[in-house]
Amino acid sequence: MDNFTFDNFALTGQVHYKDGWDWWLTVVYGPQGDELKAQFLAELQLRRDLCPGPWMVLGDFNMILNANEKNNVNLNRNMMRRFRTFVDNNELKEIYMHGRRFTWSNEREQVVMTKIDRVLVSVEWELHFPDVLLQALSTNILDHAPLHLSTSAPFCAKRRFRFELYWTRLEGFEQAVKDAWVCDEAIVDPFKRLDALLRNTAVALQAWGQRKSGNIKVQLAIANYVILRLDRAMEDRSLMVEERWLRRMLKKMVLGLASLQRTIERQRSRLRWIREGDANTKLFQVVANGRRINNFIPHLRHNGELVTDQERKEQLFTDAYENLLGHWSTREVDVNLQFLEMEEHELSELDAIFTEEEVWNTIKEMPPDRAPGRLGL
């Protein structure tokens, strides 16, 4: 970090990252009094105005943003409002903190706990570091919980099948599904046969979709680069007929790819209240990144063992759910409902086979862009 400046409450410097991407970092230590806190926020705003671009501000702010960040009702709501205004006006987002709700304790019998340590970043910074992970560590001998921030956390969950909405718009989609809907004729059990058909179709569709669309981000980058070279050439000479045709076709291609990318990112973000063309890709990416970070489980503690390996964590969850479900066994005793004078109900219809009409009605009622089991979202 260089080009640093020191204010009354903050140290600011420019960070040169290894990939040549520069961003601003401000480390703060907030004051105690309300008058000084107002001065502190004013100095931070001035520092932000002088340092445009990607920005991270972190440290002990000595202020809270929300009422649930303190374990009692003794709140300074006026200062909370000022702090939220500063965060909103500068379009900052707080990095989700794993491990704890509070970061400071007064270490007394009548304990007071607050979350006054945090990390705030701009949208540009978060988009450049999508795999960020913030964890609260043990306070040790301190009254503050140290925060550990990683910009390249190992989010290595197994890739699962995801049906892409844009596949239905590509030529040859229906034929690809028909060709993939096959399985071994030796499988006669209807449930196992359906499982095999779905699995084979999922694998085939992923390969087909990759062949049809490829890497959209790479295609966009290449198209923009070629357009830029043609733009520069046009400043010095007249473009040939072929060059003008190529430039025109690439511009159309960029529009199509950008729309396709928004469709994909919107599906990842699960924002259903925004129409497909009403927001840009960055919004969807930020929401999707936030969901992934919030849902990530960095470690598990099992019988005194701290587990961080992804496969081991998955196995522990599987074992836990199997224990909850239990195992099938024949009951040795039964309940005589007549003796208890309880009304008996005819439940044979629960064992009835689904009719084709019921299946089709259920499929038609499902929203086209949601997975079964999440219809209420």
Residue, then its C-alpha position, 0 to 999 in steps of 0.5 A: m500500500d502506498n500514497f497513504t494519508f492519515d486523518n484524525f480517525a483513519l488511514t487511507g492508501q492505494v493498494h496495487y493488486k497482483d493483477g494490476w488492479d488498483w483500489w483504495l483501502t481505508v482503515v478506521y478507528g471511530p471516536q466515542g463522542d457524538e460530536l466526534k462521530a459526526q466529524f469522523l463521518a465527514e472526514l470519511q466522506l471527504r476521503r471518499d471524494l478524493c479517492p474515487g474508484p473501488w474502495m474498502v473501508l474497515g475497522d472499528f467504527n464505534m457505531i452500529l447500523n441496525a438495532n439488532e447489532k446491540n444486545n440491549v435497547n440503549l440505542n443512539r438512533n440519530m447516529m445510526r441514521r447518520f451512519r446508514t446515510f453515509v453507507d447509502n450515499n456512497e453505495l457501500k455494501e457490508i461484507y457478511m460476517h461468519g461466526r458471530r453476531f457481535t464483535w465487541s463486549n464490555e467484559r462485565e457482569q452486565v454484559v453489553m455486546t455490539k457489532i462495531d467492527r465491520v468491512l464495507v466495500s463498493v460495488e466495483w470492489e465486490l465484483h472484482f473479488p466475488d470469492v471474499l470470505l469474512q470470519a470473526l475469530s476468538t477474542n482471546i485476551l481482547d474485548h474485540a473479535p479480530l476479523h479475518l478477511s480472505t479475497s480468494a476463499p475456496f468456494c469449492a462446492k460440487r457443480r450441480f445441474r442447472f437448467e438455463l432458461y436461455w436454452t429454450r431460445l436456441e435453435g435445436f433445443e427440442q431436438a437435443v432433448k429428444d436425442a438425450w431422452v434415452c436410457d438402458e432398456a434393461i431398467v424396468d423399474p419406472f422410478k429408476r428409469l425416470d431417474a436415469l432419463l433425467r440424469n442422461t438428459a441433464v448431462a447431454l443438455q450441459a454439453w449441448g449448451q456449452r457447444k451452442s453458446g460457449n463462454i459468453k464472457v470470453q466471446l464478449a471480450i473478444a468482440n469488444y476488442v475487435i470492435l475497438r481495433l476497427d474503431r481505431a482503424m476508422e479514425d485513420r482510414s476508410l474501412m473496407v466493405e468486409e470490415r464494415w460488415l464485420r463491425r456491424m455484425l459484432k455490434k449485433m452480437v454484443l447486444g445479443l450476448a449482453s442480453l443472454q448474460r443478463t438472463i443467466e445472471r438474473q437466474r443466479s440472483r433469484l430476483r423475481w420482482i425485477r423484469e429481465g430487461d429492467a436491471n443490468t448484469k452487475l446488480f444480478q451478480v452482486v445479489a448472487n455473490g451475496r447469496r453464495i457468501n451468506n450460505f457458505i459454511p466455512h467449517l463444522r465442529h464435530n466431536g471436537e474436530l474442526v472440519t473444513d474439507q468440503e467432502r467431509k462437511e457434506q458427509l457429516f450433513t448426510d450422516a446427520y440427516e440419515n440419523l434424523l430420518g431413522h431406519w425402517s422397521t416392522r412395528e411390534v405393537d399397533v394402536n387400536l383406534q376403535f378402543l380409543e373411540m377415534e374416527e377412522h379415515e379412508l386413506s387408500e387414495l394416498d397410495a393411488i398412482f398419479t394420473e397423467e392429468e394430475v401430472w400435466n396440471t401440476i407441470k402447467e401450474m409451475p412457474p417456468d423459471r423456478a425449481p419444484g419445491r421453491l414455488g413460494l419464493 
